[in-house]
């Protein structure tokens, strides 16, 4: 029941690469329908990370209820598993209020675990993780990625050679259980809700890159570097925490550490954002159940408006009955 967008949905999703106008579309829909927004973004969960995440403004959040924003301190890792639990609870509560859950964001892993479910995986093992970190320090994460390819080729094919967090987790699961992460993930329980999924299509790659650069310039003018400096100067945030490794934050931190010039850090941040957009597009294009929206004009929003209307009708019937 979680795949086909033709079914009457319980909730509606707006996905898309960074800088394609997802927030603008959500606010546009909120002016016409009784919706509440559930953020699907791994950086928006952190308090104090506002400028570099293009977090919805206080006025926007006052006008439309938003959920899963500012729920963690940057010292606290936030996992896909926790997101799934939180998101399912948000969907249930919003529906109880007779409103439509609108899930908006670009963290594709979060969407995947919401739709497909989570595998029965073991808890993290601090001792084993420290051992893997030491090996990576000596050999490099690509070497550990090669080791993963030997024991779990399917997982290695999905994980980039420098993705330390996911390589470590896949090897950790193998060492703790003797089973491949890719096999365990096939046992996941899918979402109990039918989700209508839509994605915003960038007009062109060139225009998307121009928007990425322009937004980064605007963030720098709004105090992004000062925001990164405040996080760095706290003294309790390990550079390997997900909050510190977020796109833009990681590159500007290197400048503050004296490892690069500011110009090099900005160029690296822009490139990292472009690379993120490419990965997001690749993921989206691989999902046959996603319907694409080319512009925010009314004529192109008919499918998503119909989906929200259907979801509201379903919820209304449920509430009345």
C-alpha positions as CSV (number, residue, x, y, z in Angstrom):
1,X,0.0,0.0,0.0
2,X,3.0,2.3,0.3
3,X,4.1,2.5,-3.3
4,X,1.5,3.5,-5.8
5,X,0.6,7.2,-6.0
6,X,-2.7,6.2,-7.7
7,X,-4.1,4.9,-4.4
8,X,-5.8,7.4,-2.1
9,X,-2.9,8.7,0.0
10,X,-2.6,9.1,3.8
11,X,0.1,11.7,3.4
12,X,1.8,13.6,0.6
13,X,5.6,14.0,0.0
14,X,7.5,16.7,-1.8
15,X,11.0,15.6,-2.6
16,X,13.7,17.2,-4.8
17,X,17.3,18.3,-5.1
18,X,18.5,21.2,-3.0
19,X,17.5,24.6,-4.2
20,X,14.5,23.6,-6.3
21,X,11.8,25.4,-4.3
22,X,10.4,22.7,-2.0
23,X,9.7,25.1,0.9
24,X,8.1,27.6,-1.5
25,X,5.8,24.9,-2.8
26,X,4.9,23.7,0.7
27,X,3.9,27.3,1.7
28,X,1.9,27.7,-1.5
29,X,0.0,24.6,-0.8
30,X,-0.6,25.6,2.8
31,X,-2.4,28.7,1.6
32,X,-5.0,26.4,-0.1
33,X,-5.2,23.3,2.1
34,X,-5.2,22.3,5.8
35,X,-1.7,20.9,5.9
36,X,1.1,20.6,8.4
37,X,4.7,20.2,7.3
38,X,7.0,17.3,8.4
39,X,10.6,18.2,7.6
40,X,12.6,15.4,6.0
41,X,16.0,17.0,6.4
42,X,19.0,15.6,8.4
43,X,20.3,19.1,9.1
44,X,17.1,21.0,10.0
45,X,16.8,18.8,13.1
46,X,19.6,20.7,14.7
47,X,19.2,23.9,16.8
48,X,21.6,26.7,16.0
49,X,22.1,25.6,12.4
50,X,19.8,28.1,10.7
51,X,21.6,30.0,8.1
52,X,23.5,27.2,6.5
53,X,20.5,25.0,6.3
54,X,18.1,27.6,4.8
55,X,15.8,26.7,7.7
56,X,12.2,28.0,7.3
57,X,11.9,31.4,8.9
58,X,10.1,32.0,12.2
59,X,7.3,33.7,10.3
60,X,6.9,30.8,7.9
61,X,6.8,28.3,10.8
62,X,4.3,30.5,12.6
63,X,2.1,30.6,9.5
64,X,2.3,26.8,8.9
65,X,2.9,24.2,11.6
66,X,6.3,22.5,11.0
67,X,7.6,19.4,12.7
68,X,11.1,17.8,13.2
69,X,12.9,21.1,13.1
70,X,15.1,22.2,16.0
71,X,14.6,19.0,17.9
72,X,18.3,18.1,18.6
73,X,21.4,19.7,19.9
74,X,24.3,19.5,17.3
75,X,26.1,17.3,19.8
76,X,23.4,14.6,19.4
77,X,23.6,12.3,16.4
78,X,20.2,11.9,14.7
79,X,19.6,8.6,12.9
80,X,17.4,7.4,10.1
81,X,15.7,5.0,12.5
82,X,14.8,7.9,14.9
83,X,13.5,9.9,12.0
84,X,11.2,7.1,11.0
85,X,9.8,6.8,14.5
86,X,9.4,10.5,14.7
87,X,7.8,10.9,11.3
88,X,5.3,8.1,11.7
89,X,4.2,9.6,15.0
90,X,3.9,13.1,13.3
91,X,1.8,11.6,10.5
92,X,-0.5,9.9,13.0
93,X,-1.0,13.0,15.1
94,X,-1.5,15.3,12.2
95,X,-4.2,13.0,10.8
96,X,-5.9,12.8,14.1
97,X,-6.2,16.6,13.9
98,X,-8.0,16.2,10.6
99,X,-5.1,17.8,8.6
100,X,-2.9,16.5,5.8
101,X,0.7,15.6,6.6
102,X,3.0,17.1,4.0
103,X,6.5,15.6,4.2
104,X,9.1,18.0,2.6
105,X,12.8,17.6,2.2
106,X,15.8,16.2,0.4
107,X,17.4,13.6,2.7
108,X,16.7,10.6,0.5
109,X,17.8,8.1,3.1
110,X,15.0,9.3,5.4
111,X,12.4,9.0,2.7
112,X,13.7,5.5,1.9
113,X,13.4,4.2,5.5
114,X,10.0,5.8,5.8
115,X,8.7,4.1,2.7
116,X,10.6,0.8,2.9
117,X,11.1,0.4,6.6
118,X,14.2,-0.4,8.7
119,X,16.1,-3.7,9.0
120,X,16.4,-5.4,12.3
121,X,19.9,-4.2,12.9
122,X,22.1,-4.4,16.1
123,X,22.8,-1.5,18.3
124,X,26.1,0.4,17.8
125,X,29.1,-1.0,19.5
126,X,31.5,1.7,20.7
127,X,34.5,-0.6,21.0
128,X,34.1,-2.0,17.5
129,X,33.6,1.5,16.1
130,X,36.8,2.7,17.7
131,X,38.6,-0.2,16.1
132,X,37.2,0.5,12.7
133,X,38.1,4.2,13.1
134,X,41.6,3.3,13.9
135,X,41.9,1.1,10.9
136,X,40.5,3.9,8.7
137,X,43.0,6.3,10.2
138,X,45.8,4.0,9.2
139,X,44.5,2.7,5.9
140,X,41.9,5.2,4.7
141,X,38.1,4.7,4.3
142,X,38.5,3.5,0.6
143,X,40.5,0.5,1.9
144,X,37.7,-0.3,4.3
145,X,35.2,0.2,1.5
146,X,37.2,-2.4,-0.5
147,X,36.9,-4.8,2.5
148,X,33.2,-4.2,2.6
149,X,33.0,-5.0,-1.1
150,X,34.4,-8.5,-0.3
151,X,31.8,-9.3,2.3
152,X,28.8,-7.3,1.1
153,X,29.1,-6.3,-2.5
154,X,25.5,-5.1,-2.7
155,X,26.0,-2.6,0.2
156,X,29.4,-1.5,-1.1
157,X,27.8,-0.7,-4.5
158,X,25.4,1.7,-2.8
159,X,28.0,3.4,-0.5
160,X,30.6,5.8,-1.7
161,X,34.3,4.9,-0.9
162,X,34.7,7.9,1.4
163,X,31.3,7.7,3.2
164,X,32.8,6.9,6.6
165,X,29.6,6.7,8.5
166,X,27.9,4.2,6.2
167,X,31.0,2.1,5.6
168,X,31.6,1.8,9.3
169,X,28.0,0.8,10.0
170,X,27.9,-1.9,7.3
171,X,31.2,-3.4,8.5
172,X,29.9,-3.1,12.1
173,X,26.8,-5.1,11.3
174,X,28.8,-7.8,9.5
175,X,31.2,-8.1,12.4
176,X,28.4,-8.2,15.1
177,X,25.9,-10.5,13.3
178,X,27.9,-12.4,10.6
179,X,25.2,-11.3,8.2
180,X,25.3,-8.8,5.4
181,X,23.6,-5.4,5.8
182,X,22.1,-5.7,2.4
183,X,20.4,-9.0,3.4
184,X,19.1,-7.7,6.7
185,X,17.6,-4.6,4.9
186,X,15.4,-6.8,2.8
187,X,13.6,-7.8,6.0
188,X,12.4,-4.3,6.7
189,X,8.7,-3.6,7.4
190,X,7.3,-1.0,5.0
191,X,5.4,2.1,5.9
192,X,1.8,1.6,7.3
193,X,0.8,4.7,5.3
194,X,0.1,5.2,1.6
195,X,2.4,8.1,0.5
196,X,1.8,10.1,-2.6
197,X,5.3,11.2,-3.7
198,X,6.2,14.2,-5.9
199,X,9.5,15.6,-6.9
200,X,10.5,19.1,-8.2
201,X,12.4,18.9,-11.5
202,X,15.1,21.6,-11.9
203,X,14.7,23.5,-15.2
204,X,18.2,22.6,-16.1
205,X,21.4,21.5,-14.4
206,X,23.1,24.9,-15.3
207,X,20.2,26.9,-13.7
208,X,20.3,24.6,-10.6
209,X,24.0,25.3,-10.2
210,X,23.4,29.0,-10.6
211,X,20.8,28.9,-7.8
212,X,23.1,26.9,-5.6
213,X,25.8,29.5,-6.0
214,X,23.4,32.4,-5.5
215,X,22.0,30.8,-2.3
216,X,25.4,30.2,-0.9
217,X,26.4,33.8,-1.5
218,X,23.2,34.9,0.3
219,X,24.0,32.5,3.2
220,X,27.5,34.0,3.5
221,X,26.0,37.5,3.5
222,X,23.5,36.4,6.2
223,X,26.3,35.3,8.6
224,X,26.9,31.6,7.7
225,X,30.6,31.8,8.6
226,X,29.8,33.2,12.0
227,X,27.3,30.4,12.6
228,X,30.0,27.8,11.8
229,X,32.4,29.6,14.1
230,X,30.0,29.5,17.0
231,X,29.5,25.8,16.5
232,X,33.3,25.2,16.3
233,X,34.0,27.4,19.3
234,X,31.7,25.4,21.6
235,X,34.5,23.0,22.0
236,X,32.2,19.9,22.6
237,X,31.4,19.1,19.0
238,X,33.6,16.4,17.4
239,X,34.3,17.2,13.7
240,X,33.0,13.8,12.8
241,X,29.5,14.4,14.2
242,X,26.8,14.6,11.5
243,X,26.1,18.2,12.4
244,X,29.7,19.2,11.8
245,X,29.9,17.2,8.6
246,X,26.8,18.8,6.9
247,X,27.4,20.4,3.5
248,X,28.9,23.8,3.9
249,X,29.6,23.5,7.6
250,X,32.4,21.0,7.0
251,X,34.1,23.1,4.3
252,X,33.9,26.4,6.3
253,X,35.2,24.6,9.3
254,X,38.3,23.7,7.4
255,X,38.9,27.4,6.7
256,X,38.4,28.2,10.4
257,X,41.0,25.5,11.2
258,X,43.5,27.1,8.8
259,X,43.5,24.2,6.4
260,X,42.2,26.2,3.4
261,X,41.6,29.8,2.3
262,X,38.1,31.2,2.5
263,X,37.9,31.2,-1.3
264,X,38.9,27.5,-1.4
265,X,36.3,26.7,1.3
266,X,33.5,28.5,-0.5
267,X,34.4,26.7,-3.8
268,X,34.5,23.4,-2.0
269,X,31.1,24.0,-0.4
270,X,29.5,25.0,-3.7
271,X,30.9,21.8,-5.3
272,X,29.8,19.7,-2.4
273,X,26.3,21.1,-2.8
274,X,26.3,20.4,-6.5
275,X,27.4,16.8,-5.8
276,X,24.6,16.5,-3.3
277,X,22.1,17.6,-5.9
278,X,23.4,15.0,-8.4
279,X,23.0,12.2,-5.8
280,X,19.5,13.4,-5.0
281,X,18.5,13.4,-8.7
282,X,20.0,9.9,-9.2
283,X,18.0,8.6,-6.3
284,X,14.7,10.2,-7.4
285,X,15.0,9.1,-11.0
286,X,15.4,5.5,-9.8
287,X,12.0,5.5,-8.1
288,X,9.2,4.7,-10.6
289,X,6.4,5.8,-8.1
290,X,7.6,9.5,-8.0
291,X,5.6,12.0,-10.1
292,X,7.7,15.0,-11.4
293,X,6.6,18.6,-11.2
294,X,8.4,20.9,-13.6
295,X,7.3,24.4,-12.3
296,X,5.3,25.9,-9.5
297,X,2.6,27.2,-11.9
298,X,-1.0,26.2,-11.1
299,X,-1.3,24.1,-14.2
300,X,1.6,21.9,-13.2
301,X,0.4,21.6,-9.6
302,X,-2.9,19.8,-10.5
303,X,-1.6,16.3,-9.6
304,X,-0.2,17.3,-6.2
305,X,-3.3,19.4,-5.5
306,X,-5.5,16.4,-6.3
307,X,-3.4,14.2,-4.0
308,X,-3.7,16.6,-1.1
309,X,-7.5,16.9,-1.7
310,X,-7.8,13.1,-1.8
311,X,-5.8,12.7,1.4
312,X,-7.9,15.3,3.1
313,X,-11.1,13.6,2.0
314,X,-9.8,10.3,3.3
315,X,-8.8,11.8,6.6
316,X,-12.1,13.7,6.9
317,X,-14.1,10.5,6.3
318,X,-12.0,8.7,8.9
319,X,-12.6,11.5,11.4
320,X,-16.3,11.6,10.8
321,X,-16.8,7.8,10.8
